[in-house]
Amino acid sequence: MGKPQRERGRERGASPSLSSLSAPEAEAEVLSLSLSSLLYASAPTFIIFFSSLLLFHSQIESDIVPSKQTSSPVVPQDDKDIMPDLENLQLEARSSRDFAWYDIQTFLAHRVSNGEMEVRVRYADFGADEDEWVNIKKAVRPRSIPLESSECMKVQAGDLVLCFREGSNEAVHYDAHVMKIERKLHDVRGCRCLFVVKYDHDNTEEKVHLSRLCRRPKF
């Protein structure tokens, strides 16, 4: 599997009702839908529940639990992204075939496997032969955001990023951590800084420009 580099400038939507709740209230709201009722829910009902669950986990990871994957667990309010409403929420999934992340086009089905919820997804720009079952909690999340040249200071050593890697047999996005940054003056071409990243799936390191990086949203 592989895909072209992501386009820049993905827009964010308005805040959903969950964003106005405290963490305990959000947890109660999400968990109030029982698993048994979810299994027999219609597709739209399931997607709303699933999207709410994702947003709730994003809030917990970003605002409450200090993350080992970022250099600073405290995100200034001005730097936070607008929480998208459920209808405009865009998601990505990690494939178990190559450990790369792909944009989700649609959800096809859901099931419980070993006590955990899974969804069958169709990836954007791929056919039915690439459809795959993925774990909701471990392999589905809100889409990463492409970075503009003016946003290079938003990337700090220790940050989790999504990095585009292109080789003879692949052109995909992998999770990586920023190990070191070489800050340089920008010119007419944009950001000239260099970022040393270490890919999570194979621990290899590479020096890349900002144009190959997407950041994780901060809610």
SEMARDREN-22577 format. One record per residue (C-alpha): residue in three letters; z, y, x. Coordinates in steps of 0.02 Angstrom, whole numbers, padded with zeros to 5 digits, always signed. Example, Ala and Ser with C-alpha at 12.3 -4.5 7.8 and 13.67 -1.06 7.14 Angstrom:
BEGIN
ALA+00390-00225+00615 SER+00357-00053+00684 
% end
This chain:
BEGIN
MET+00000+00000+00000 GLY-00031+00178+00054 LYS-00066+00350-00014 PRO-00123+00522+00040 GLN+00000+00656+00094 ARG+00086+00744-00049 GLU+00027+00911-00113 ARG+00141+01061-00093 GLY+00219+01169-00225 ARG+00287+01046-00351 GLU+00370+01145-00491 ARG+00542+01112-00559 GLY+00592+01119-00741 ALA+00739+01188-00837 SER+00916+01119-00838 PRO+00960+00974-00954 SER+01121+00960-01052 LEU+01201+00845-00922 SER+01202+00985-00794 SER+01326+01082-00900 LEU+01453+00941-00899 SER+01589+00905-00773 ALA+01574+00744-00674 PRO+01697+00645-00784 GLU+01612+00711-00942 ALA+01441+00666-00874 GLU+01500+00492-00828 ALA+01572+00466-01001 GLU+01412+00529-01081 VAL+01302+00412-00979 LEU+01413+00259-00992 SER+01436+00281-01179 LEU+01272+00191-01205 SER+01313+00008-01186 LEU+01205-00110-01086 SER+01181-00224-01236 SER+01107-00085-01341 LEU+00998-00028-01195 LEU+00918-00199-01182 TYR+00850-00184-01359 ALA+00810+00001-01352 SER+00636+00072-01375 ALA+00543+00129-01219 PRO+00575+00316-01250 THR+00761+00284-01279 PHE+00772+00182-01121 ILE+00683+00314-01016 ILE+00801+00450-01079 PHE+00953+00343-01037 PHE+00881+00296-00868 SER+00835+00476-00824 SER+01008+00536-00874 LEU+01086+00403-00764 LEU+00980+00458-00616 LEU+01026+00639-00639 PHE+01209+00594-00652 HIS+01204+00497-00489 SER+01111+00642-00406 GLN+01249+00762-00460 ILE+01385+00648-00394 GLU+01299+00622-00226 SER+01256+00806-00202 ASP+01409+00896-00270 ILE+01558+00780-00260 VAL+01542+00639-00132 PRO+01524+00703+00048 SER+01360+00627+00106 LYS+01343+00542+00274 GLN+01157+00579+00267 THR+01167+00769+00272 SER+01234+00892+00398 SER+01331+00991+00268 PRO+01401+00912+00108 VAL+01429+01084+00031 VAL+01269+01160-00039 PRO+01272+01349-00071 GLN+01235+01386-00253 ASP+01082+01490-00206 ASP+01006+01341-00113 LYS+01021+01219-00257 ASP+00867+01164-00353 ILE+00849+01190-00539 MET+00893+01030-00630 PRO+00734+00974-00721 ASP+00743+00927-00904 LEU+00715+00744-00943 GLU+00537+00769-01005 ASN+00485+00850-00841 LEU+00585+00740-00724 GLN+00471+00667-00590 LEU+00526+00512-00498 GLU+00484+00407-00347 ALA+00522+00226-00305 ARG+00543+00128-00145 SER+00433-00025-00132 SER+00512-00186-00070 ARG+00344-00231+00008 ASP+00341-00097+00143 PHE+00501+00007+00113 ALA+00396+00163+00081 TRP+00421+00282-00065 TYR+00286+00309-00196 ASP+00271+00427-00344 ILE+00299+00339-00510 GLN+00163+00358-00640 THR+00247+00263-00782 PHE+00380+00134-00827 LEU+00314-00028-00899 ALA+00470-00131-00937 HIS+00654-00153-00898 ARG+00770-00300-00870 VAL+00939-00350-00801 SER+00935-00452-00639 ASN+01096-00515-00559 GLY+01193-00392-00665 GLU+01091-00240-00612 MET+00959-00144-00708 GLU+00780-00152-00644 VAL+00621-00068-00704 ARG+00441-00118-00681 VAL+00344+00032-00619 ARG+00163+00080-00596 TYR+00136+00193-00447 ALA+00030+00349-00458 ASP-00149+00320-00394 PHE-00124+00130-00391 GLY-00182-00007-00509 ALA-00092-00144-00603 ASP-00100-00262-00454 GLU+00028-00152-00365 ASP+00153-00147-00511 GLU+00328-00193-00452 TRP+00506-00225-00511 VAL+00629-00106-00427 ASN+00817-00082-00438 ILE+00861+00078-00532 LYS+01012+00127-00429 LYS+00948+00079-00257 ALA+00761+00114-00264 VAL+00725+00251-00393 ARG+00766+00436-00375 PRO+00702+00611-00415 ARG+00547+00653-00314 SER+00564+00729-00142 ILE+00501+00908-00124 PRO+00365+00961+00001 LEU+00420+01099+00118 GLU+00331+01265+00143 SER+00319+01347+00315 SER+00446+01478+00263 GLU+00574+01342+00222 CYS+00593+01264+00394 MET+00770+01333+00411 LYS+00820+01226+00262 VAL+00800+01074+00374 GLN+00948+01039+00488 ALA+00991+00901+00611 GLY+01065+00754+00517 ASP+00969+00787+00357 LEU+00888+00647+00259 VAL+00702+00685+00235 LEU+00548+00595+00173 CYS+00422+00588+00316 PHE+00236+00555+00303 ARG+00178+00427+00431 GLU-00003+00386+00459 GLY-00064+00244+00569 SER-00209+00124+00582 ASN-00143+00019+00439 GLU-00034+00139+00340 ALA-00021+00313+00268 VAL+00145+00317+00177 HIS+00310+00408+00158 TYR+00470+00338+00233 ASP+00651+00394+00229 ALA+00703+00466+00397 HIS+00845+00568+00472 VAL+00818+00723+00575 MET+00888+00693+00749 LYS+00841+00854+00837 ILE+00744+01014+00801 GLU+00643+01119+00924 ARG+00633+01291+00844 LYS+00476+01389+00886 LEU+00401+01556+00835 HIS+00288+01545+00684 ASP+00108+01605+00695 VAL-00041+01624+00579 ARG-00046+01435+00559 GLY+00132+01435+00491 CYS+00284+01342+00556 ARG+00264+01276+00734 CYS+00438+01198+00746 LEU+00451+01016+00798 PHE+00567+00891+00716 VAL+00623+00729+00797 VAL+00649+00604+00657 LYS+00715+00426+00656 TYR+00644+00314+00521 ASP+00778+00222+00422 HIS+00679+00061+00396 ASP+00639+00021+00578 ASN+00742+00145+00682 THR+00589+00211+00774 GLU+00582+00395+00820 GLU+00439+00518+00810 LYS+00411+00704+00838 VAL+00327+00786+00687 HIS+00284+00955+00614 LEU+00358+01024+00453 SER+00198+00987+00356 ARG+00241+00802+00363 LEU+00414+00822+00289 CYS+00481+00826+00112 ARG+00662+00870+00077 ARG+00779+00789-00046 PRO+00821+00894-00200 LYS+00996+00967-00208 PHE+01069+00981-00383 
% end
